[in-house]
């Protein structure tokens, strides 16, 4: 997804929030996609979608429902998607 379509998708996902996915000895906070929900309720195994071709297809090629999309701890708190100029203006005042 590029441009405005990608921007709208990110805004939509931020509103949906995140969830924790267990990967054996560690956990990953990920965007709440259809795949992540399936993993959360036990329909499929997380390790099948974290790494290899599914990682490349989701992270690089933008096919968001074929891989886990790690989001970091802060992502659930994002309220707006701003340009760099807007962020600096907000910080400086």
N, C-alpha and C positions, 0 to 999 in steps of 0.2 A: 504494500500500500504506500502510495506516495502522496505528497501534497496535502490538500484539504481532506481527502478521504482518510488518510492515515491519521491526521490530526483529530478528526471526528471519532475515529475508532479508539484512539487513546483516551479521549475525554469520556467516552462511554465506559471503557474498562475501569477508569479511575472511579467512576460512580459505583460500579459493581463491587469494587474493593479487591482484597487479596485473600489468600488462604495459605495455610502451611501444608506443604507436601513432604511426607516422610520418605527419605531415601536411605533406608538402612540406618547407619550410624549418625546421619545428620539430617537436617530439615532445610527446606528452601521455601521462602515466601514467594508466591507466584501470583500473577494476575488470575482472577477468577474467570477463566474461560470454560467452555463446554468440556474440554478435555480435563482440565483441573478438577472440575466437579465430579467427573466420572472416576478419577483417581481417588478423590476424597471419600466417595461412598463405596469404594472397593470394587468397582466394575472392571478396573484394569490396573496393572502394576506401573508405578511411577518410573522405575528404572528402564522400562521399554522406551520411554520418551525423553530421557535426559541424556543426551549425547548422540554422537553419530549423525546419520542423515536427518533424523527428526529435529535435532538441534539446529542444523544448518538451514533446513527448510523453514523453521519457525523464526529463528533469530535473524537470518540473513535475507531469506527470500520472502518473508512476511506471511507465510501460511500459518496463521496463529493457532489453529486447532490441531496441529500435528506434533507439537512439542510443548514442553513446559516453558513458560516465560517468566523467569525470575524477576522479582520486582524490588527487592530490598525492603528493609523495615519501615522506611519513611513513606513509601508509595501510598499507603492507605490514607495519609494525611494531605495529599496533594489536592488542592481545591481548584486551582486554575493552571492553565498551560500558557505561560507567558514567553514573549521573545526575550532575548538577552537584554535588549534595550529597556524593556519594561521592568525586568528584574533589577537592573542597575538603578533605574529611576526610582523604584520603590525602596531600594536600600539606601540611596543617597538622600532621597527626599526631594 
